[in-house]
Amino acid sequence: MKKTSALWIILDLIFIVIFNTIFFVVGGIKHNVSIWASYGFIHFAYLMLLFTTKLIRKGKSSAVFGFSLYSISATYFLIEFITGIVFILFYSENYKVVFLVQLCIAGLYGIMLVSNMIANEHTANAEEERQYQIAYVKDASSRIKGLFDKISDKEVRKKIENIYYVIYSSPVKSHPELVQIEQRILASIDELENEISTGNKESIISLSNTLLSAVNERNMRLWNLN
């Protein structure tokens, strides 16, 4: 175990150790149902605060996602801790009221937490789609541009430059229905790179024409879809 991980575990345990020490030293081990209910809800709130890190969606905005979820969990823990302590000290006779009030607080927390997680999922998915869309134009155009220095024939170079400008000026926005044709375009670039390395002019021109047609088809389909 890394030292940093061990230190985080120690930090997480400080509250549990201190709270339980005070709880059992001051109050003993015999308590009624309402006190144990408050005890359990306080621990649940703290464990959810620690567990929140596992609920954060990975992605470009992980820090933002984490902050929103931590804020909700931290607020719930603070409210539950104060509520639980008040019930333990001053209102421990009616266990039904104690249980139902804290259950409602936990339920409200659950609704807010899950709602934010759903919103974060939508945002993360949109970011991933946006990154894919940018990657297609950026990757395809940069790979075509990288072929310029490998071509000496003027006719071939002109065709490759034409393909580059068409791809470079293509809309960044994409659509799920275009995934296959975009993958086919990238695969065609692979073939074109291989043919240029062999120097087969006829094959290069044929592939260039096919690639250009595919790029134009992709852009036209995108225009119709939007």
FENWOJO-V883639 format. One record per residue. N is the residue number from 1. RES is the residue in one small letter. OMEGA is omega in whole degrees, 0 to 359 (* if undefined). NEAR is the number of other ideal C-beta (glycine too) atoms within 12 Angstrom. D_FIRST is the distance of its C-alpha to the first C-alpha in Angstrom with 2 decimals. Layout:
n: {N:N}
res: {RES:RES}
omega: {OMEGA:OMEGA}
near: {NEAR:NEAR}
d_first: {D_FIRST:D_FIRST}
This chain:
n: {1:2:3:4:5:6:7:8:9:10:11:12:13:14:15:16:17:18:19:20:21:22:23:24:25:26:27:28:29:30:31:32:33:34:35:36:37:38:39:40:41:42:43:44:45:46:47:48:49:50:51:52:53:54:55:56:57:58:59:60:61:62:63:64:65:66:67:68:69:70:71:72:73:74:75:76:77:78:79:80:81:82:83:84:85:86:87:88:89:90:91:92:93:94:95:96:97:98:99:100:101:102:103:104:105:106:107:108:109:110:111:112:113:114:115:116:117:118:119:120:121:122:123:124:125:126:127:128:129:130:131:132:133:134:135:136:137:138:139:140:141:142:143:144:145:146:147:148:149:150:151:152:153:154:155:156:157:158:159:160:161:162:163:164:165:166:167:168:169:170:171:172:173:174:175:176:177:178:179:180:181:182:183:184:185:186:187:188:189:190:191:192:193:194:195:196:197:198:199:200:201:202:203:204:205:206:207:208:209:210:211:212:213:214:215:216:217:218:219:220:221:222:223:224:225:226}
res: {m:k:k:t:s:a:l:w:i:i:l:d:l:i:f:i:v:i:f:n:t:i:f:f:v:v:g:g:i:k:h:n:v:s:i:w:a:s:y:g:f:i:h:f:a:y:l:m:l:l:f:t:t:k:l:i:r:k:g:k:s:s:a:v:f:g:f:s:l:y:s:i:s:a:t:y:f:l:i:e:f:i:t:g:i:v:f:i:l:f:y:s:e:n:y:k:v:v:f:l:v:q:l:c:i:a:g:l:y:g:i:m:l:v:s:n:m:i:a:n:e:h:t:a:n:a:e:e:e:r:q:y:q:i:a:y:v:k:d:a:s:s:r:i:k:g:l:f:d:k:i:s:d:k:e:v:r:k:k:i:e:n:i:y:y:v:i:y:s:s:p:v:k:s:h:p:e:l:v:q:i:e:q:r:i:l:a:s:i:d:e:l:e:n:e:i:s:t:g:n:k:e:s:i:i:s:l:s:n:t:l:l:s:a:v:n:e:r:n:m:r:l:w:n:l:n}
omega: {180:182:180:179:179:180:178:178:178:179:180:184:184:180:181:182:182:182:181:178:179:183:185:179:182:187:183:183:180:180:178:186:184:179:178:177:178:178:181:180:178:179:178:180:181:179:177:176:179:184:183:180:179:184:184:178:178:179:183:183:181:180:179:178:181:182:182:180:178:180:179:182:180:178:178:180:181:179:181:180:180:180:181:180:178:179:180:186:191:187:187:185:183:185:180:178:180:183:185:179:182:176:178:177:179:179:177:176:180:179:181:181:182:179:179:178:178:178:179:178:179:180:181:178:178:178:179:179:179:179:178:181:179:183:182:182:183:183:183:182:181:179:177:180:180:181:185:185:182:185:178:181:184:181:180:181:180:178:181:178:178:178:181:183:178:179:183:181:180:177:179:180:180:181:180:181:182:184:183:182:177:175:178:177:179:177:178:177:175:181:181:178:180:181:178:178:179:177:180:187:183:180:180:180:179:179:179:179:179:181:180:178:180:178:179:178:178:181:179:178:178:179:180:180:181:*}
near: {9:8:9:10:11:12:13:15:16:15:14:19:18:16:22:21:17:14:25:19:14:18:26:16:12:16:21:11:12:9:21:20:19:28:33:24:31:39:33:26:36:37:25:26:36:30:23:30:31:24:19:31:20:15:26:26:29:18:22:19:25:20:15:20:30:25:18:27:35:25:20:32:34:23:24:37:32:20:26:37:27:21:32:37:27:21:35:32:18:16:23:24:14:17:23:15:20:34:27:18:25:38:22:19:31:31:17:20:32:21:16:23:32:18:17:30:25:19:21:31:22:18:22:24:20:19:22:20:23:20:20:24:26:21:20:35:33:19:24:40:29:19:30:39:23:18:33:22:11:22:29:15:20:11:16:29:24:18:29:37:22:23:38:30:18:28:36:23:16:34:24:24:22:31:23:16:14:31:19:17:29:34:20:22:38:30:20:32:35:21:24:39:24:18:27:32:15:15:15:18:20:15:19:33:25:19:32:37:21:24:38:30:21:32:38:22:23:36:31:18:24:26:15:12:16:13}
d_first: {0.00:3.77:6.47:8.40:6.65:6.75:10.21:11.28:10.78:12.76:15.24:15.78:16.50:19.02:21.81:21.38:21.54:24.45:26.38:26.25:27.14:30.15:31.11:31.37:32.63:35.31:36.23:35.49:34.49:37.80:38.12:40.20:39.13:39.21:36.85:34.32:34.78:34.01:31.00:29.69:30.49:28.76:25.51:26.03:26.60:23.46:21.30:23.12:22.34:18.58:19.15:21.33:18.66:18.66:22.43:22.78:24.58:23.24:25.94:27.79:28.22:24.75:24.92:28.29:27.24:24.26:26.57:29.18:26.94:25.14:28.62:29.86:26.98:27.11:30.89:30.76:28.40:30.70:33.82:32.52:31.30:34.75:36.60:34.76:35.34:39.00:39.48:37.88:40.07:43.31:43.67:42.30:45.41:45.75:42.62:43.92:44.12:40.72:39.10:41.04:40.51:36.73:36.81:38.83:36.41:33.51:35.74:36.61:32.95:32.31:35.30:34.26:30.64:31.75:34.60:32.37:30.01:33.14:34.37:31.08:31.26:34.83:33.98:31.05:33.31:36.08:33.88:32.78:36.46:37.50:35.03:36.37:39.91:39.41:37.65:40.67:43.26:41.09:39.95:43.38:45.37:43.22:43.43:47.19:47.61:45.78:48.63:51.34:51.10:51.26:54.61:57.94:60.33:61.59:62.15:58.68:57.12:59.07:57.81:54.16:54.65:56.22:53.24:50.90:52.87:53.12:49.37:48.57:50.94:49.74:48.45:44.70:44.75:44.35:44.80:43.12:46.38:46.12:42.80:44.59:47.11:44.54:42.54:45.89:46.64:43.38:44.12:47.64:46.28:44.39:47.73:49.54:47.19:47.81:51.58:51.79:50.16:52.97:55.70:57.51:59.41:60.81:57.48:55.84:58.58:58.38:54.61:55.03:57.62:55.50:52.46:54.59:56.06:52.64:51.52:54.75:54.41:50.92:52.20:55.28:53.38:51.06:54.17:55.66:52.48:52.36}
